């Protein structure tokens, strides 16, 4: 049974290698003879990653701002705590 696991792992690894190889080919021609990457494509991919990260950061900051606007009364917190204790008992 252990042999089956090893075979599955190799298949997954081969798939990942093939995918990585395909992506490298898309960036740098054939990946073998041609060593120079297409820098424009690489730059474009990098800028897309950066703008996605920036958008995610902006959304997180906006959410924190919205949460900061919510005012909580200590009486409400105590009421909720009391209700939770009653439900647990």
N, CA, C and O atoms as a GROMACS GRO file, in nm:
protein
  356
    1UNK      N    1   0.083  -0.121   0.000
    1UNK     CA    2   0.000   0.000   0.000
    1UNK      C    3   0.087   0.126   0.000
    1UNK      O    4   0.048   0.229  -0.055
    2UNK      N    5   0.204   0.117   0.062
    2UNK     CA    6   0.292   0.233   0.064
    2UNK      C    7   0.338   0.270  -0.078
    2UNK      O    8   0.357   0.387  -0.109
    3UNK      N    9   0.355   0.169  -0.163
    3UNK     CA   10   0.397   0.194  -0.301
    3UNK      C   11   0.293   0.279  -0.374
    3UNK      O   12   0.329   0.365  -0.454
    4UNK      N   13   0.165   0.255  -0.346
    4UNK     CA   14   0.059   0.334  -0.408
    4UNK      C   15   0.073   0.482  -0.371
    4UNK      O   16   0.060   0.570  -0.456
    5UNK      N   17   0.099   0.508  -0.242
    5UNK     CA   18   0.115   0.646  -0.196
    5UNK      C   19   0.230   0.714  -0.269
    5UNK      O   20   0.219   0.829  -0.313
    6UNK      N   21   0.342   0.641  -0.282
    6UNK     CA   22   0.459   0.698  -0.351
    6UNK      C   23   0.424   0.732  -0.496
    6UNK      O   24   0.462   0.837  -0.547
    7UNK      N   25   0.353   0.641  -0.561
    7UNK     CA   26   0.316   0.664  -0.701
    7UNK      C   27   0.228   0.788  -0.714
    7UNK      O   28   0.247   0.870  -0.804
    8UNK      N   29   0.131   0.802  -0.623
    8UNK     CA   30   0.043   0.919  -0.626
    8UNK      C   31   0.123   1.047  -0.609
    8UNK      O   32   0.100   1.145  -0.680
    9UNK      N   33   0.217   1.045  -0.514
    9UNK     CA   34   0.299   1.164  -0.490
    9UNK      C   35   0.377   1.200  -0.616
    9UNK      O   36   0.387   1.318  -0.651
   10UNK      N   37   0.433   1.098  -0.684
   10UNK     CA   38   0.510   1.124  -0.805
   10UNK      C   39   0.422   1.185  -0.914
   10UNK      O   40   0.466   1.274  -0.987
   11UNK      N   41   0.300   1.136  -0.924
   11UNK     CA   42   0.207   1.191  -1.024
   11UNK      C   43   0.181   1.338  -0.995
   11UNK      O   44   0.184   1.422  -1.085
   12UNK      N   45   0.155   1.369  -0.868
   12UNK     CA   46   0.129   1.508  -0.830
   12UNK      C   47   0.252   1.593  -0.860
   12UNK      O   48   0.241   1.702  -0.915
   13UNK      N   49   0.369   1.542  -0.824
   13UNK     CA   50   0.493   1.615  -0.847
   13UNK      C   51   0.514   1.640  -0.997
   13UNK      O   52   0.551   1.750  -1.038
   14UNK      N   53   0.489   1.537  -1.076
   14UNK     CA   54   0.504   1.552  -1.222
   14UNK      C   55   0.408   1.659  -1.274
   14UNK      O   56   0.444   1.739  -1.360
   15UNK      N   57   0.285   1.659  -1.222
   15UNK     CA   58   0.186   1.757  -1.264
   15UNK      C   59   0.231   1.898  -1.229
   15UNK      O   60   0.220   1.990  -1.311
   16UNK      N   61   0.282   1.914  -1.106
   16UNK     CA   62   0.331   2.046  -1.063
   16UNK      C   63   0.448   2.090  -1.148
   16UNK      O   64   0.457   2.206  -1.189
   17UNK      N   65   0.541   1.995  -1.174
   17UNK     CA   66   0.658   2.027  -1.256
   17UNK      C   67   0.614   2.070  -1.396
   17UNK      O   68   0.667   2.166  -1.452
   18UNK      N   69   0.517   1.997  -1.450
   18UNK     CA   70   0.468   2.029  -1.585
   18UNK      C   71   0.406   2.168  -1.587
   18UNK      O   72   0.427   2.246  -1.681
   19UNK      N   73   0.330   2.198  -1.482
   19UNK     CA   74   0.265   2.329  -1.475
   19UNK      C   75   0.370   2.440  -1.464
   19UNK      O   76   0.363   2.542  -1.533
   20UNK      N   77   0.468   2.419  -1.375
   20UNK     CA   78   0.575   2.517  -1.357
   20UNK      C   79   0.652   2.536  -1.488
   20UNK      O   80   0.688   2.648  -1.526
   21UNK      N   81   0.678   2.425  -1.555
   21UNK     CA   82   0.752   2.429  -1.682
   21UNK      C   83   0.674   2.507  -1.787
   21UNK      O   84   0.730   2.587  -1.862
   22UNK      N   85   0.543   2.482  -1.790
   22UNK     CA   86   0.457   2.553  -1.886
   22UNK      C   87   0.458   2.703  -1.860
   22UNK      O   88   0.467   2.784  -1.952
   23UNK      N   89   0.449   2.740  -1.729
   23UNK     CA   90   0.451   2.882  -1.693
   23UNK      C   91   0.584   2.946  -1.728
   23UNK      O   92   0.590   3.059  -1.776
   24UNK      N   93   0.693   2.872  -1.703
   24UNK     CA   94   0.826   2.923  -1.740
   24UNK      C   95   0.835   2.943  -1.890
   24UNK      O   96   0.890   3.043  -1.938
   25UNK      N   97   0.782   2.848  -1.966
   25UNK     CA   98   0.784   2.859  -2.112
   25UNK      C   99   0.707   2.983  -2.157
   25UNK      O  100   0.749   3.053  -2.249
   26UNK      N  101   0.594   3.010  -2.090
   26UNK     CA  102   0.513   3.126  -2.126
   26UNK      C  103   0.593   3.254  -2.102
   26UNK      O  104   0.581   3.350  -2.178
   27UNK      N  105   0.675   3.255  -1.996
   27UNK     CA  106   0.754   3.373  -1.966
   27UNK      C  107   0.880   3.383  -2.052
   27UNK      O  108   0.914   3.490  -2.102
   28UNK      N  109   0.947   3.270  -2.068
   28UNK     CA  110   1.080   3.278  -2.128
   28UNK      C  111   1.101   3.194  -2.252
   28UNK      O  112   1.208   3.136  -2.268
   29UNK      N  113   1.005   3.185  -2.338
   29UNK     CA  114   1.024   3.109  -2.461
   29UNK      C  115   1.026   2.960  -2.433
   29UNK      O  116   0.933   2.909  -2.369
   30UNK      N  117   1.129   2.889  -2.478
   30UNK     CA  118   1.131   2.743  -2.465
   30UNK      C  119   1.193   2.697  -2.333
   30UNK      O  120   1.188   2.578  -2.303
   31UNK      N  121   1.250   2.787  -2.256
   31UNK     CA  122   1.305   2.751  -2.126
   31UNK      C  123   1.436   2.678  -2.135
   31UNK      O  124   1.505   2.665  -2.033
   32UNK      N  125   1.475   2.629  -2.252
   32UNK     CA  126   1.599   2.555  -2.266
   32UNK      C  127   1.706   2.641  -2.330
   32UNK      O  128   1.794   2.695  -2.262
   33UNK      N  129   1.697   2.655  -2.460
   33UNK     CA  130   1.798   2.729  -2.534
   33UNK      C  131   1.793   2.878  -2.504
   33UNK      O  132   1.897   2.944  -2.493
   34UNK      N  133   1.674   2.931  -2.490
   34UNK     CA  134   1.658   3.074  -2.472
   34UNK      C  135   1.656   3.107  -2.323
   34UNK      O  136   1.564   3.068  -2.251
   35UNK      N  137   1.758   3.179  -2.277
   35UNK     CA  138   1.772   3.206  -2.133
   35UNK      C  139   1.703   3.337  -2.093
   35UNK      O  140   1.663   3.352  -1.977
   36UNK      N  141   1.689   3.428  -2.185
   36UNK     CA  142   1.636   3.560  -2.152
   36UNK      C  143   1.483   3.556  -2.139
   36UNK      O  144   1.413   3.512  -2.230
   37UNK      N  145   1.433   3.603  -2.025
   37UNK     CA  146   1.288   3.605  -2.005
   37UNK      C  147   1.227   3.727  -2.072
   37UNK      O  148   1.295   3.826  -2.099
   38UNK      N  149   1.100   3.716  -2.098
   38UNK     CA  150   1.026   3.831  -2.149
   38UNK      C  151   0.999   3.922  -2.030
   38UNK      O  152   0.906   3.899  -1.953
   39UNK      N  153   1.081   4.025  -2.016
   39UNK     CA  154   1.071   4.111  -1.898
   39UNK      C  155   0.939   4.186  -1.892
   39UNK      O  156   0.890   4.216  -1.783
   40UNK      N  157   0.882   4.218  -2.006
   40UNK     CA  158   0.754   4.288  -2.007
   40UNK      C  159   0.645   4.202  -1.944
   40UNK      O  160   0.565   4.249  -1.863
   41UNK      N  161   0.644   4.072  -1.982
   41UNK     CA  162   0.544   3.981  -1.924
   41UNK      C  163   0.568   3.963  -1.775
   41UNK      O  164   0.473   3.958  -1.697
   42UNK      N  165   0.695   3.952  -1.736
   42UNK     CA  166   0.729   3.934  -1.594
   42UNK      C  167   0.686   4.057  -1.514
   42UNK      O  168   0.628   4.045  -1.407
   43UNK      N  169   0.715   4.176  -1.568
   43UNK     CA  170   0.678   4.301  -1.502
   43UNK      C  171   0.526   4.312  -1.489
   43UNK      O  172   0.474   4.354  -1.385
   44UNK      N  173   0.455   4.273  -1.593
   44UNK     CA  174   0.310   4.280  -1.594
   44UNK      C  175   0.253   4.188  -1.486
   44UNK      O  176   0.163   4.227  -1.411
   45UNK      N  177   0.305   4.066  -1.478
   45UNK     CA  178   0.259   3.970  -1.378
   45UNK      C  179   0.286   4.024  -1.238
   45UNK      O  180   0.202   4.011  -1.149
   46UNK      N  181   0.403   4.084  -1.219
   46UNK     CA  182   0.441   4.138  -1.088
   46UNK      C  183   0.350   4.255  -1.050
   46UNK      O  184   0.306   4.264  -0.936
   47UNK      N  185   0.321   4.343  -1.144
   47UNK     CA  186   0.237   4.459  -1.114
   47UNK      C  187   0.094   4.416  -1.083
   47UNK      O  188   0.026   4.479  -1.001
   48UNK      N  189   0.048   4.309  -1.149
   48UNK     CA  190  -0.086   4.257  -1.117
   48UNK      C  191  -0.091   4.205  -0.974
   48UNK      O  192  -0.188   4.229  -0.902
   49UNK      N  193   0.014   4.133  -0.934
   49UNK     CA  194   0.022   4.083  -0.796
   49UNK      C  195   0.023   4.199  -0.697
   49UNK      O  196  -0.046   4.196  -0.596
   50UNK      N  197   0.103   4.300  -0.727
   50UNK     CA  198   0.114   4.416  -0.638
   50UNK      C  199  -0.018   4.491  -0.625
   50UNK      O  200  -0.056   4.532  -0.515
   51UNK      N  201  -0.090   4.509  -0.737
   51UNK     CA  202  -0.216   4.583  -0.730
   51UNK      C  203  -0.323   4.501  -0.657
   51UNK      O  204  -0.409   4.558  -0.590
   52UNK      N  205  -0.317   4.367  -0.670
   52UNK     CA  206  -0.411   4.282  -0.596
   52UNK      C  207  -0.384   4.292  -0.447
   52UNK      O  208  -0.478   4.300  -0.367
   53UNK      N  209  -0.257   4.293  -0.409
   53UNK     CA  210  -0.220   4.304  -0.268
   53UNK      C  211  -0.261   4.441  -0.213
   53UNK      O  212  -0.309   4.450  -0.100
   54UNK      N  213  -0.243   4.546  -0.293
   54UNK     CA  214  -0.280   4.682  -0.251
   54UNK      C  215  -0.431   4.692  -0.231
   54UNK      O  216  -0.477   4.754  -0.135
   55UNK      N  217  -0.508   4.632  -0.322
   55UNK     CA  218  -0.654   4.636  -0.312
   55UNK      C  219  -0.700   4.563  -0.187
   55UNK      O  220  -0.792   4.608  -0.118
   56UNK      N  221  -0.636   4.450  -0.158
   56UNK     CA  222  -0.672   4.372  -0.039
   56UNK      C  223  -0.642   4.453   0.088
   56UNK      O  224  -0.722   4.453   0.182
   57UNK      N  225  -0.528   4.520   0.089
   57UNK     CA  226  -0.488   4.601   0.204
   57UNK      C  227  -0.586   4.717   0.224
   57UNK      O  228  -0.625   4.748   0.336
   58UNK      N  229  -0.626   4.782   0.114
   58UNK     CA  230  -0.721   4.893   0.121
   58UNK      C  231  -0.855   4.847   0.175
   58UNK      O  232  -0.917   4.916   0.255
   59UNK      N  233  -0.901   4.730   0.131
   59UNK     CA  234  -1.029   4.676   0.177
   59UNK      C  235  -1.024   4.646   0.327
   59UNK      O  236  -1.120   4.669   0.400
   60UNK      N  237  -0.910   4.593   0.371
   60UNK     CA  238  -0.893   4.561   0.512
   60UNK      C  239  -0.896   4.689   0.597
   60UNK      O  240  -0.960   4.693   0.702
   61UNK      N  241  -0.826   4.792   0.551
   61UNK     CA  242  -0.825   4.921   0.622
   61UNK      C  243  -0.965   4.981   0.628
   61UNK      O  244  -1.006   5.035   0.731
   62UNK      N  245  -1.039   4.973   0.516
   62UNK     CA  246  -1.175   5.026   0.512
   62UNK      C  247  -1.264   4.955   0.612
   62UNK      O  248  -1.344   5.018   0.682
   63UNK      N  249  -1.250   4.822   0.619
   63UNK     CA  250  -1.329   4.744   0.715
   63UNK      C  251  -1.295   4.784   0.858
   63UNK      O  252  -1.384   4.797   0.942
   64UNK      N  253  -1.166   4.803   0.887
   64UNK     CA  254  -1.126   4.844   1.021
   64UNK      C  255  -1.184   4.981   1.055
   64UNK      O  256  -1.224   5.004   1.169
   65UNK      N  257  -1.188   5.072   0.956
   65UNK     CA  258  -1.247   5.204   0.978
   65UNK      C  259  -1.395   5.192   1.011
   65UNK      O  260  -1.446   5.259   1.101
   66UNK      N  261  -1.465   5.106   0.936
   66UNK     CA  262  -1.608   5.085   0.960
   66UNK      C  263  -1.632   5.028   1.100
   66UNK      O  264  -1.723   5.071   1.171
   67UNK      N  265  -1.549   4.930   1.137
   67UNK     CA  266  -1.564   4.869   1.270
   67UNK      C  267  -1.536   4.970   1.381
   67UNK      O  268  -1.598   4.965   1.486
   68UNK      N  269  -1.442   5.061   1.356
   68UNK     CA  270  -1.405   5.161   1.457
   68UNK      C  271  -1.521   5.258   1.484
   68UNK      O  272  -1.529   5.316   1.592
   69UNK      N  273  -1.610   5.275   1.385
   69UNK     CA  274  -1.724   5.366   1.401
   69UNK      C  275  -1.829   5.310   1.498
   69UNK      O  276  -1.906   5.385   1.558
   70UNK      N  277  -1.830   5.176   1.514
   70UNK     CA  278  -1.931   5.114   1.599
   70UNK      C  279  -1.900   5.141   1.745
   70UNK      O  280  -1.794   5.105   1.795
   71UNK      N  281  -1.994   5.206   1.813
   71UNK     CA  282  -1.977   5.236   1.955
   71UNK      C  283  -2.044   5.125   2.037
   71UNK      O  284  -2.157   5.083   2.008
   72UNK      N  285  -1.973   5.079   2.140
   72UNK     CA  286  -2.027   4.973   2.224
   72UNK      C  287  -2.047   5.026   2.365
   72UNK      O  288  -1.957   5.087   2.424
   73UNK      N  289  -2.164   5.004   2.418
   73UNK     CA  290  -2.197   5.044   2.554
   73UNK      C  291  -2.164   4.927   2.647
   73UNK      O  292  -2.200   4.813   2.619
   74UNK      N  293  -2.096   4.955   2.758
   74UNK     CA  294  -2.056   4.850   2.852
   74UNK      C  295  -2.178   4.775   2.907
   74UNK      O  296  -2.169   4.657   2.939
   75UNK      N  297  -2.293   4.844   2.917
   75UNK     CA  298  -2.416   4.778   2.964
   75UNK      C  299  -2.458   4.668   2.867
   75UNK      O  300  -2.503   4.561   2.909
   76UNK      N  301  -2.442   4.695   2.736
   76UNK     CA  302  -2.475   4.594   2.635
   76UNK      C  303  -2.384   4.472   2.649
   76UNK      O  304  -2.430   4.358   2.640
   77UNK      N  305  -2.256   4.498   2.672
   77UNK     CA  306  -2.160   4.388   2.686
   77UNK      C  307  -2.197   4.302   2.807
   77UNK      O  308  -2.196   4.180   2.799
   78UNK      N  309  -2.229   4.368   2.920
   78UNK     CA  310  -2.265   4.293   3.042
   78UNK      C  311  -2.392   4.212   3.020
   78UNK      O  312  -2.403   4.098   3.065
   79UNK      N  313  -2.489   4.273   2.950
   79UNK     CA  314  -2.614   4.203   2.920
   79UNK      C  315  -2.587   4.077   2.838
   79UNK      O  316  -2.639   3.969   2.868
   80UNK      N  317  -2.505   4.090   2.734
   80UNK     CA  318  -2.472   3.976   2.649
   80UNK      C  319  -2.401   3.868   2.731
   80UNK      O  320  -2.432   3.750   2.717
   81UNK      N  321  -2.307   3.909   2.815
   81UNK     CA  322  -2.234   3.813   2.898
   81UNK      C  323  -2.331   3.738   2.990
   81UNK      O  324  -2.323   3.616   3.006
   82UNK      N  325  -2.423   3.814   3.051
   82UNK     CA  326  -2.522   3.751   3.140
   82UNK      C  327  -2.609   3.653   3.064
   82UNK      O  328  -2.636   3.543   3.113
   83UNK      N  329  -2.654   3.692   2.945
   83UNK     CA  330  -2.739   3.604   2.864
   83UNK      C  331  -2.665   3.477   2.825
   83UNK      O  332  -2.722   3.368   2.827
   84UNK      N  333  -2.541   3.489   2.789
   84UNK     CA  334  -2.462   3.372   2.750
   84UNK      C  335  -2.446   3.276   2.868
   84UNK      O  336  -2.454   3.154   2.850
   85UNK      N  337  -2.422   3.330   2.986
   85UNK     CA  338  -2.406   3.244   3.105
   85UNK      C  339  -2.536   3.171   3.135
   85UNK      O  340  -2.534   3.054   3.174
   86UNK      N  341  -2.648   3.241   3.118
   86UNK     CA  342  -2.778   3.178   3.143
   86UNK      C  343  -2.800   3.063   3.044
   86UNK      O  344  -2.847   2.956   3.082
   87UNK      N  345  -2.768   3.085   2.915
   87UNK     CA  346  -2.788   2.983   2.813
   87UNK      C  347  -2.700   2.862   2.838
   87UNK      O  348  -2.741   2.748   2.814
   88UNK      N  349  -2.577   2.886   2.888
   88UNK     CA  350  -2.485   2.775   2.912
   88UNK      C  351  -2.530   2.688   3.028
   88UNK      O  352  -2.508   2.567   3.025
   89UNK      N  353  -2.593   2.748   3.130
   89UNK     CA  354  -2.629   2.674   3.252
   89UNK      C  355  -2.744   2.575   3.226
   89UNK      O  356  -2.787   2.505   3.318
   0.00000   0.00000   0.00000
